[in-house]
Amino acid sequence: MSQKLLLNAKEIEIILHRLACQLLEKHSDFSETVLVGIQPRGIFLANRIQKILMEDYGLPEVKTGKLDITFYRDDFRRTGKTLEANKTKIDFLVEDKNVVFIDDVLFTGRSIRAALTAIQSFGRPKEIELLTLIDRRFSRHLPIQPDYNGRQVDAINDEKVLVNWVDNADEDSVYLVKK
């Protein structure tokens, strides 16, 4: 197994600030906008974006939640492996709000399709957007594209994009791993 470094910690930090600025351009004070990290790995990115918006750009509050999509996936009960659910924590209404889904890697689009179904349990959003750190653009199974994107990666199917965060690994980094 070989791996190639795609993004180091400094490059990720620059991308996160660019993504935060793009969100600010569209949503200004975030009074009608909420961030929803898709479990499990999107929550690390959502928390980092929230921190940048509040600490570096002075927003008083950016509502952020976690959405578990396990039981909404189209492969649920189709594989031999047992899927473990994560916690959903959305302690605000999404009714008539602008919802920004946040995930680390957009691959086939199936996780986002599941998130679109899952969020309906919390109300009917006014608008839903998608922010991803990495877009694997040639691997899509569904017609889903990010509104905000850190970087596009052209990877073939036997390659995996591995995103590490200092919160769950020892570094902020993105690797392309070949099996």
PyMOL commands that place a pseudoatom at each C-alpha (Angstrom):
pseudoatom trace, name=CA, resn=MET, resi=1, chain=A, elem=C, hetatm=0, pos=[0.000, 0.000, 0.000]
pseudoatom trace, name=CA, resn=SER, resi=2, chain=A, elem=C, hetatm=0, pos=[1.412, 3.390, -0.998]
pseudoatom trace, name=CA, resn=GLN, resi=3, chain=A, elem=C, hetatm=0, pos=[0.282, 6.858, -0.084]
pseudoatom trace, name=CA, resn=LYS, resi=4, chain=A, elem=C, hetatm=0, pos=[0.869, 10.295, -1.526]
pseudoatom trace, name=CA, resn=LEU, resi=5, chain=A, elem=C, hetatm=0, pos=[0.448, 13.518, 0.449]
pseudoatom trace, name=CA, resn=LEU, resi=6, chain=A, elem=C, hetatm=0, pos=[-2.138, 15.740, -1.272]
pseudoatom trace, name=CA, resn=LEU, resi=7, chain=A, elem=C, hetatm=0, pos=[-2.533, 18.466, 1.362]
pseudoatom trace, name=CA, resn=ASN, resi=8, chain=A, elem=C, hetatm=0, pos=[-0.477, 19.338, 4.419]
pseudoatom trace, name=CA, resn=ALA, resi=9, chain=A, elem=C, hetatm=0, pos=[-1.692, 21.213, 7.505]
pseudoatom trace, name=CA, resn=LYS, resi=10, chain=A, elem=C, hetatm=0, pos=[-0.802, 24.670, 6.117]
pseudoatom trace, name=CA, resn=GLU, resi=11, chain=A, elem=C, hetatm=0, pos=[-2.605, 24.028, 2.823]
pseudoatom trace, name=CA, resn=ILE, resi=12, chain=A, elem=C, hetatm=0, pos=[-5.680, 22.736, 4.672]
pseudoatom trace, name=CA, resn=GLU, resi=13, chain=A, elem=C, hetatm=0, pos=[-5.720, 25.864, 6.859]
pseudoatom trace, name=CA, resn=ILE, resi=14, chain=A, elem=C, hetatm=0, pos=[-5.635, 28.099, 3.761]
pseudoatom trace, name=CA, resn=ILE, resi=15, chain=A, elem=C, hetatm=0, pos=[-8.475, 26.106, 2.166]
pseudoatom trace, name=CA, resn=LEU, resi=16, chain=A, elem=C, hetatm=0, pos=[-10.571, 26.266, 5.352]
pseudoatom trace, name=CA, resn=HIS, resi=17, chain=A, elem=C, hetatm=0, pos=[-10.253, 30.064, 5.454]
pseudoatom trace, name=CA, resn=ARG, resi=18, chain=A, elem=C, hetatm=0, pos=[-11.197, 30.309, 1.773]
pseudoatom trace, name=CA, resn=LEU, resi=19, chain=A, elem=C, hetatm=0, pos=[-14.265, 28.126, 2.351]
pseudoatom trace, name=CA, resn=ALA, resi=20, chain=A, elem=C, hetatm=0, pos=[-15.249, 30.216, 5.392]
pseudoatom trace, name=CA, resn=CYS, resi=21, chain=A, elem=C, hetatm=0, pos=[-14.955, 33.400, 3.314]
pseudoatom trace, name=CA, resn=GLN, resi=22, chain=A, elem=C, hetatm=0, pos=[-17.113, 31.911, 0.566]
pseudoatom trace, name=CA, resn=LEU, resi=23, chain=A, elem=C, hetatm=0, pos=[-19.769, 31.048, 3.149]
pseudoatom trace, name=CA, resn=LEU, resi=24, chain=A, elem=C, hetatm=0, pos=[-19.580, 34.586, 4.569]
pseudoatom trace, name=CA, resn=GLU, resi=25, chain=A, elem=C, hetatm=0, pos=[-20.060, 36.094, 1.110]
pseudoatom trace, name=CA, resn=LYS, resi=26, chain=A, elem=C, hetatm=0, pos=[-23.344, 34.248, 0.668]
pseudoatom trace, name=CA, resn=HIS, resi=27, chain=A, elem=C, hetatm=0, pos=[-24.716, 34.039, 4.214]
pseudoatom trace, name=CA, resn=SER, resi=28, chain=A, elem=C, hetatm=0, pos=[-23.221, 37.160, 5.903]
pseudoatom trace, name=CA, resn=ASP, resi=29, chain=A, elem=C, hetatm=0, pos=[-24.424, 36.973, 9.537]
pseudoatom trace, name=CA, resn=PHE, resi=30, chain=A, elem=C, hetatm=0, pos=[-25.608, 33.317, 9.580]
pseudoatom trace, name=CA, resn=SER, resi=31, chain=A, elem=C, hetatm=0, pos=[-28.881, 34.273, 11.273]
pseudoatom trace, name=CA, resn=GLU, resi=32, chain=A, elem=C, hetatm=0, pos=[-30.788, 32.157, 8.736]
pseudoatom trace, name=CA, resn=THR, resi=33, chain=A, elem=C, hetatm=0, pos=[-28.049, 29.597, 8.040]
pseudoatom trace, name=CA, resn=VAL, resi=34, chain=A, elem=C, hetatm=0, pos=[-26.991, 26.459, 9.906]
pseudoatom trace, name=CA, resn=LEU, resi=35, chain=A, elem=C, hetatm=0, pos=[-24.047, 24.118, 9.349]
pseudoatom trace, name=CA, resn=VAL, resi=36, chain=A, elem=C, hetatm=0, pos=[-24.689, 20.371, 9.498]
pseudoatom trace, name=CA, resn=GLY, resi=37, chain=A, elem=C, hetatm=0, pos=[-21.716, 18.010, 9.624]
pseudoatom trace, name=CA, resn=ILE, resi=38, chain=A, elem=C, hetatm=0, pos=[-22.402, 14.573, 8.180]
pseudoatom trace, name=CA, resn=GLN, resi=39, chain=A, elem=C, hetatm=0, pos=[-21.314, 11.839, 10.592]
pseudoatom trace, name=CA, resn=PRO, resi=40, chain=A, elem=C, hetatm=0, pos=[-18.749, 10.582, 11.135]
pseudoatom trace, name=CA, resn=ARG, resi=41, chain=A, elem=C, hetatm=0, pos=[-16.024, 12.593, 9.390]
pseudoatom trace, name=CA, resn=GLY, resi=42, chain=A, elem=C, hetatm=0, pos=[-17.893, 15.713, 8.319]
pseudoatom trace, name=CA, resn=ILE, resi=43, chain=A, elem=C, hetatm=0, pos=[-18.230, 16.887, 11.887]
pseudoatom trace, name=CA, resn=PHE, resi=44, chain=A, elem=C, hetatm=0, pos=[-14.494, 17.617, 12.182]
pseudoatom trace, name=CA, resn=LEU, resi=45, chain=A, elem=C, hetatm=0, pos=[-14.660, 19.886, 9.139]
pseudoatom trace, name=CA, resn=ALA, resi=46, chain=A, elem=C, hetatm=0, pos=[-17.912, 21.523, 10.333]
pseudoatom trace, name=CA, resn=ASN, resi=47, chain=A, elem=C, hetatm=0, pos=[-16.391, 22.297, 13.736]
pseudoatom trace, name=CA, resn=ARG, resi=48, chain=A, elem=C, hetatm=0, pos=[-13.292, 23.817, 12.140]
pseudoatom trace, name=CA, resn=ILE, resi=49, chain=A, elem=C, hetatm=0, pos=[-15.363, 26.016, 9.796]
pseudoatom trace, name=CA, resn=GLN, resi=50, chain=A, elem=C, hetatm=0, pos=[-17.540, 27.120, 12.726]
pseudoatom trace, name=CA, resn=LYS, resi=51, chain=A, elem=C, hetatm=0, pos=[-14.446, 27.997, 14.789]
pseudoatom trace, name=CA, resn=ILE, resi=52, chain=A, elem=C, hetatm=0, pos=[-12.943, 30.062, 11.952]
pseudoatom trace, name=CA, resn=LEU, resi=53, chain=A, elem=C, hetatm=0, pos=[-16.199, 31.938, 11.367]
pseudoatom trace, name=CA, resn=MET, resi=54, chain=A, elem=C, hetatm=0, pos=[-16.599, 32.791, 15.045]
pseudoatom trace, name=CA, resn=GLU, resi=55, chain=A, elem=C, hetatm=0, pos=[-13.006, 33.392, 16.136]
pseudoatom trace, name=CA, resn=ASP, resi=56, chain=A, elem=C, hetatm=0, pos=[-11.387, 34.834, 13.007]
pseudoatom trace, name=CA, resn=TYR, resi=57, chain=A, elem=C, hetatm=0, pos=[-14.370, 36.622, 11.448]
pseudoatom trace, name=CA, resn=GLY, resi=58, chain=A, elem=C, hetatm=0, pos=[-16.210, 37.662, 14.604]
pseudoatom trace, name=CA, resn=LEU, resi=59, chain=A, elem=C, hetatm=0, pos=[-19.588, 36.056, 14.088]
pseudoatom trace, name=CA, resn=PRO, resi=60, chain=A, elem=C, hetatm=0, pos=[-21.365, 35.840, 17.449]
pseudoatom trace, name=CA, resn=GLU, resi=61, chain=A, elem=C, hetatm=0, pos=[-23.020, 32.488, 16.759]
pseudoatom trace, name=CA, resn=VAL, resi=62, chain=A, elem=C, hetatm=0, pos=[-22.923, 29.857, 14.036]
pseudoatom trace, name=CA, resn=LYS, resi=63, chain=A, elem=C, hetatm=0, pos=[-25.321, 27.010, 14.725]
pseudoatom trace, name=CA, resn=THR, resi=64, chain=A, elem=C, hetatm=0, pos=[-23.727, 23.664, 13.957]
pseudoatom trace, name=CA, resn=GLY, resi=65, chain=A, elem=C, hetatm=0, pos=[-25.187, 20.178, 14.196]
pseudoatom trace, name=CA, resn=LYS, resi=66, chain=A, elem=C, hetatm=0, pos=[-24.284, 16.553, 13.497]
pseudoatom trace, name=CA, resn=LEU, resi=67, chain=A, elem=C, hetatm=0, pos=[-26.376, 14.327, 11.233]
pseudoatom trace, name=CA, resn=ASP, resi=68, chain=A, elem=C, hetatm=0, pos=[-26.153, 10.542, 11.262]
pseudoatom trace, name=CA, resn=ILE, resi=69, chain=A, elem=C, hetatm=0, pos=[-27.202, 9.001, 7.944]
pseudoatom trace, name=CA, resn=THR, resi=70, chain=A, elem=C, hetatm=0, pos=[-26.621, 5.319, 8.740]
pseudoatom trace, name=CA, resn=PHE, resi=71, chain=A, elem=C, hetatm=0, pos=[-30.241, 4.187, 8.531]
pseudoatom trace, name=CA, resn=TYR, resi=72, chain=A, elem=C, hetatm=0, pos=[-30.939, 6.335, 5.447]
pseudoatom trace, name=CA, resn=ARG, resi=73, chain=A, elem=C, hetatm=0, pos=[-28.170, 4.811, 3.324]
pseudoatom trace, name=CA, resn=ASP, resi=74, chain=A, elem=C, hetatm=0, pos=[-29.238, 2.821, 0.269]
pseudoatom trace, name=CA, resn=ASP, resi=75, chain=A, elem=C, hetatm=0, pos=[-26.762, 0.061, 1.157]
pseudoatom trace, name=CA, resn=PHE, resi=76, chain=A, elem=C, hetatm=0, pos=[-28.140, -0.381, 4.681]
pseudoatom trace, name=CA, resn=ARG, resi=77, chain=A, elem=C, hetatm=0, pos=[-28.702, -4.123, 5.212]
pseudoatom trace, name=CA, resn=ARG, resi=78, chain=A, elem=C, hetatm=0, pos=[-27.276, -4.932, 1.762]
pseudoatom trace, name=CA, resn=THR, resi=79, chain=A, elem=C, hetatm=0, pos=[-23.774, -5.733, 2.898]
pseudoatom trace, name=CA, resn=GLY, resi=80, chain=A, elem=C, hetatm=0, pos=[-22.501, -8.403, 5.229]
pseudoatom trace, name=CA, resn=LYS, resi=81, chain=A, elem=C, hetatm=0, pos=[-20.850, -5.927, 7.581]
pseudoatom trace, name=CA, resn=THR, resi=82, chain=A, elem=C, hetatm=0, pos=[-22.733, -4.405, 10.473]
pseudoatom trace, name=CA, resn=LEU, resi=83, chain=A, elem=C, hetatm=0, pos=[-23.084, -0.653, 10.266]
pseudoatom trace, name=CA, resn=GLU, resi=84, chain=A, elem=C, hetatm=0, pos=[-22.699, 1.283, 13.505]
pseudoatom trace, name=CA, resn=ALA, resi=85, chain=A, elem=C, hetatm=0, pos=[-24.842, 4.348, 13.979]
pseudoatom trace, name=CA, resn=ASN, resi=86, chain=A, elem=C, hetatm=0, pos=[-23.439, 7.643, 15.232]
pseudoatom trace, name=CA, resn=LYS, resi=87, chain=A, elem=C, hetatm=0, pos=[-25.287, 10.310, 17.162]
pseudoatom trace, name=CA, resn=THR, resi=88, chain=A, elem=C, hetatm=0, pos=[-27.404, 12.965, 15.534]
pseudoatom trace, name=CA, resn=LYS, resi=89, chain=A, elem=C, hetatm=0, pos=[-27.343, 16.267, 17.373]
pseudoatom trace, name=CA, resn=ILE, resi=90, chain=A, elem=C, hetatm=0, pos=[-29.424, 19.000, 15.821]
pseudoatom trace, name=CA, resn=ASP, resi=91, chain=A, elem=C, hetatm=0, pos=[-30.755, 21.191, 18.612]
pseudoatom trace, name=CA, resn=PHE, resi=92, chain=A, elem=C, hetatm=0, pos=[-32.238, 23.872, 16.363]
pseudoatom trace, name=CA, resn=LEU, resi=93, chain=A, elem=C, hetatm=0, pos=[-34.999, 24.046, 13.774]
pseudoatom trace, name=CA, resn=VAL, resi=94, chain=A, elem=C, hetatm=0, pos=[-34.074, 23.706, 10.119]
pseudoatom trace, name=CA, resn=GLU, resi=95, chain=A, elem=C, hetatm=0, pos=[-37.527, 24.811, 8.954]
pseudoatom trace, name=CA, resn=ASP, resi=96, chain=A, elem=C, hetatm=0, pos=[-37.079, 27.660, 6.433]
pseudoatom trace, name=CA, resn=LYS, resi=97, chain=A, elem=C, hetatm=0, pos=[-33.329, 27.832, 7.175]
pseudoatom trace, name=CA, resn=ASN, resi=98, chain=A, elem=C, hetatm=0, pos=[-30.411, 27.650, 4.779]
pseudoatom trace, name=CA, resn=VAL, resi=99, chain=A, elem=C, hetatm=0, pos=[-28.692, 24.362, 5.570]
pseudoatom trace, name=CA, resn=VAL, resi=100, chain=A, elem=C, hetatm=0, pos=[-25.070, 23.770, 4.578]
pseudoatom trace, name=CA, resn=PHE, resi=101, chain=A, elem=C, hetatm=0, pos=[-24.180, 20.075, 4.607]
pseudoatom trace, name=CA, resn=ILE, resi=102, chain=A, elem=C, hetatm=0, pos=[-20.499, 19.561, 5.367]
pseudoatom trace, name=CA, resn=ASP, resi=103, chain=A, elem=C, hetatm=0, pos=[-18.522, 16.413, 4.575]
pseudoatom trace, name=CA, resn=ASP, resi=104, chain=A, elem=C, hetatm=0, pos=[-14.827, 15.715, 4.147]
pseudoatom trace, name=CA, resn=VAL, resi=105, chain=A, elem=C, hetatm=0, pos=[-14.914, 13.802, 0.837]
pseudoatom trace, name=CA, resn=LEU, resi=106, chain=A, elem=C, hetatm=0, pos=[-17.575, 13.752, -1.879]
pseudoatom trace, name=CA, resn=PHE, resi=107, chain=A, elem=C, hetatm=0, pos=[-17.207, 10.392, -3.588]
pseudoatom trace, name=CA, resn=THR, resi=108, chain=A, elem=C, hetatm=0, pos=[-20.277, 8.671, -5.095]
pseudoatom trace, name=CA, resn=GLY, resi=109, chain=A, elem=C, hetatm=0, pos=[-22.861, 11.128, -3.777]
pseudoatom trace, name=CA, resn=ARG, resi=110, chain=A, elem=C, hetatm=0, pos=[-24.814, 8.427, -1.946]
pseudoatom trace, name=CA, resn=SER, resi=111, chain=A, elem=C, hetatm=0, pos=[-24.045, 9.846, 1.514]
pseudoatom trace, name=CA, resn=ILE, resi=112, chain=A, elem=C, hetatm=0, pos=[-25.425, 13.216, 0.445]
pseudoatom trace, name=CA, resn=ARG, resi=113, chain=A, elem=C, hetatm=0, pos=[-28.560, 11.554, -0.941]
pseudoatom trace, name=CA, resn=ALA, resi=114, chain=A, elem=C, hetatm=0, pos=[-29.032, 9.894, 2.446]
pseudoatom trace, name=CA, resn=ALA, resi=115, chain=A, elem=C, hetatm=0, pos=[-28.455, 13.217, 4.226]
pseudoatom trace, name=CA, resn=LEU, resi=116, chain=A, elem=C, hetatm=0, pos=[-31.116, 14.876, 2.059]
pseudoatom trace, name=CA, resn=THR, resi=117, chain=A, elem=C, hetatm=0, pos=[-33.610, 12.273, 3.253]
pseudoatom trace, name=CA, resn=ALA, resi=118, chain=A, elem=C, hetatm=0, pos=[-32.469, 12.347, 6.892]
pseudoatom trace, name=CA, resn=ILE, resi=119, chain=A, elem=C, hetatm=0, pos=[-32.678, 16.141, 7.292]
pseudoatom trace, name=CA, resn=GLN, resi=120, chain=A, elem=C, hetatm=0, pos=[-36.398, 16.048, 6.486]
pseudoatom trace, name=CA, resn=SER, resi=121, chain=A, elem=C, hetatm=0, pos=[-36.990, 14.633, 9.983]
pseudoatom trace, name=CA, resn=PHE, resi=122, chain=A, elem=C, hetatm=0, pos=[-36.000, 18.054, 11.341]
pseudoatom trace, name=CA, resn=GLY, resi=123, chain=A, elem=C, hetatm=0, pos=[-38.148, 20.234, 9.080]
pseudoatom trace, name=CA, resn=ARG, resi=124, chain=A, elem=C, hetatm=0, pos=[-38.171, 21.572, 5.552]
pseudoatom trace, name=CA, resn=PRO, resi=125, chain=A, elem=C, hetatm=0, pos=[-35.112, 23.731, 4.840]
pseudoatom trace, name=CA, resn=LYS, resi=126, chain=A, elem=C, hetatm=0, pos=[-35.416, 26.793, 2.642]
pseudoatom trace, name=CA, resn=GLU, resi=127, chain=A, elem=C, hetatm=0, pos=[-32.241, 25.808, 0.782]
pseudoatom trace, name=CA, resn=ILE, resi=128, chain=A, elem=C, hetatm=0, pos=[-29.586, 23.098, 1.077]
pseudoatom trace, name=CA, resn=GLU, resi=129, chain=A, elem=C, hetatm=0, pos=[-25.982, 23.558, -0.028]
pseudoatom trace, name=CA, resn=LEU, resi=130, chain=A, elem=C, hetatm=0, pos=[-22.974, 21.263, 0.111]
pseudoatom trace, name=CA, resn=LEU, resi=131, chain=A, elem=C, hetatm=0, pos=[-19.451, 22.063, 1.298]
pseudoatom trace, name=CA, resn=THR, resi=132, chain=A, elem=C, hetatm=0, pos=[-16.693, 19.469, 0.899]
pseudoatom trace, name=CA, resn=LEU, resi=133, chain=A, elem=C, hetatm=0, pos=[-12.970, 19.529, 1.503]
pseudoatom trace, name=CA, resn=ILE, resi=134, chain=A, elem=C, hetatm=0, pos=[-12.265, 17.024, -1.308]
pseudoatom trace, name=CA, resn=ASP, resi=135, chain=A, elem=C, hetatm=0, pos=[-14.328, 16.361, -4.437]
pseudoatom trace, name=CA, resn=ARG, resi=136, chain=A, elem=C, hetatm=0, pos=[-13.573, 13.064, -6.186]
pseudoatom trace, name=CA, resn=ARG, resi=137, chain=A, elem=C, hetatm=0, pos=[-15.311, 14.272, -9.313]
pseudoatom trace, name=CA, resn=PHE, resi=138, chain=A, elem=C, hetatm=0, pos=[-14.919, 11.213, -11.542]
pseudoatom trace, name=CA, resn=SER, resi=139, chain=A, elem=C, hetatm=0, pos=[-16.482, 8.758, -9.096]
pseudoatom trace, name=CA, resn=ARG, resi=140, chain=A, elem=C, hetatm=0, pos=[-20.044, 10.079, -8.884]
pseudoatom trace, name=CA, resn=HIS, resi=141, chain=A, elem=C, hetatm=0, pos=[-23.005, 7.689, -9.017]
pseudoatom trace, name=CA, resn=LEU, resi=142, chain=A, elem=C, hetatm=0, pos=[-25.585, 10.454, -8.522]
pseudoatom trace, name=CA, resn=PRO, resi=143, chain=A, elem=C, hetatm=0, pos=[-25.861, 13.963, -10.025]
pseudoatom trace, name=CA, resn=ILE, resi=144, chain=A, elem=C, hetatm=0, pos=[-24.624, 15.751, -6.891]
pseudoatom trace, name=CA, resn=GLN, resi=145, chain=A, elem=C, hetatm=0, pos=[-22.003, 18.514, -6.944]
pseudoatom trace, name=CA, resn=PRO, resi=146, chain=A, elem=C, hetatm=0, pos=[-20.589, 20.650, -4.118]
pseudoatom trace, name=CA, resn=ASP, resi=147, chain=A, elem=C, hetatm=0, pos=[-21.448, 24.347, -3.861]
pseudoatom trace, name=CA, resn=TYR, resi=148, chain=A, elem=C, hetatm=0, pos=[-18.216, 24.963, -1.931]
pseudoatom trace, name=CA, resn=ASN, resi=149, chain=A, elem=C, hetatm=0, pos=[-15.179, 22.813, -2.605]
pseudoatom trace, name=CA, resn=GLY, resi=150, chain=A, elem=C, hetatm=0, pos=[-11.695, 22.774, -1.142]
pseudoatom trace, name=CA, resn=ARG, resi=151, chain=A, elem=C, hetatm=0, pos=[-9.947, 20.767, -3.832]
pseudoatom trace, name=CA, resn=GLN, resi=152, chain=A, elem=C, hetatm=0, pos=[-10.799, 18.400, -6.667]
pseudoatom trace, name=CA, resn=VAL, resi=153, chain=A, elem=C, hetatm=0, pos=[-8.939, 15.103, -6.757]
pseudoatom trace, name=CA, resn=ASP, resi=154, chain=A, elem=C, hetatm=0, pos=[-8.852, 12.791, -9.738]
pseudoatom trace, name=CA, resn=ALA, resi=155, chain=A, elem=C, hetatm=0, pos=[-8.561, 9.337, -8.213]
pseudoatom trace, name=CA, resn=ILE, resi=156, chain=A, elem=C, hetatm=0, pos=[-9.284, 5.978, -9.751]
pseudoatom trace, name=CA, resn=ASN, resi=157, chain=A, elem=C, hetatm=0, pos=[-11.549, 3.497, -8.006]
pseudoatom trace, name=CA, resn=ASP, resi=158, chain=A, elem=C, hetatm=0, pos=[-8.877, 1.462, -6.219]
pseudoatom trace, name=CA, resn=GLU, resi=159, chain=A, elem=C, hetatm=0, pos=[-7.478, 4.652, -4.663]
pseudoatom trace, name=CA, resn=LYS, resi=160, chain=A, elem=C, hetatm=0, pos=[-8.843, 6.111, -1.443]
pseudoatom trace, name=CA, resn=VAL, resi=161, chain=A, elem=C, hetatm=0, pos=[-8.696, 9.681, -0.191]
pseudoatom trace, name=CA, resn=LEU, resi=162, chain=A, elem=C, hetatm=0, pos=[-7.805, 9.699, 3.502]
pseudoatom trace, name=CA, resn=VAL, resi=163, chain=A, elem=C, hetatm=0, pos=[-8.465, 12.901, 5.461]
pseudoatom trace, name=CA, resn=ASN, resi=164, chain=A, elem=C, hetatm=0, pos=[-6.784, 13.201, 8.867]
pseudoatom trace, name=CA, resn=TRP, resi=165, chain=A, elem=C, hetatm=0, pos=[-7.692, 15.842, 11.423]
pseudoatom trace, name=CA, resn=VAL, resi=166, chain=A, elem=C, hetatm=0, pos=[-5.699, 16.761, 14.468]
pseudoatom trace, name=CA, resn=ASP, resi=167, chain=A, elem=C, hetatm=0, pos=[-8.927, 15.957, 16.393]
pseudoatom trace, name=CA, resn=ASN, resi=168, chain=A, elem=C, hetatm=0, pos=[-8.946, 12.262, 15.419]
pseudoatom trace, name=CA, resn=ALA, resi=169, chain=A, elem=C, hetatm=0, pos=[-5.368, 11.706, 14.179]
pseudoatom trace, name=CA, resn=ASP, resi=170, chain=A, elem=C, hetatm=0, pos=[-2.114, 13.411, 15.018]
pseudoatom trace, name=CA, resn=GLU, resi=171, chain=A, elem=C, hetatm=0, pos=[-2.122, 15.836, 12.095]
pseudoatom trace, name=CA, resn=ASP, resi=172, chain=A, elem=C, hetatm=0, pos=[-4.191, 17.736, 9.563]
pseudoatom trace, name=CA, resn=SER, resi=173, chain=A, elem=C, hetatm=0, pos=[-3.434, 16.070, 6.240]
pseudoatom trace, name=CA, resn=VAL, resi=174, chain=A, elem=C, hetatm=0, pos=[-4.982, 14.534, 3.135]
pseudoatom trace, name=CA, resn=TYR, resi=175, chain=A, elem=C, hetatm=0, pos=[-3.452, 11.472, 1.511]
pseudoatom trace, name=CA, resn=LEU, resi=176, chain=A, elem=C, hetatm=0, pos=[-4.199, 9.540, -1.647]
pseudoatom trace, name=CA, resn=VAL, resi=177, chain=A, elem=C, hetatm=0, pos=[-3.829, 5.889, -0.687]
pseudoatom trace, name=CA, resn=LYS, resi=178, chain=A, elem=C, hetatm=0, pos=[-3.403, 3.137, -3.284]
pseudoatom trace, name=CA, resn=LYS, resi=179, chain=A, elem=C, hetatm=0, pos=[-4.228, -0.374, -2.141]
for i in range(1, 179): cmd.bond("trace and resi %d" % i, "trace and resi %d" % (i + 1))
show_as sticks, trace
zoom trace
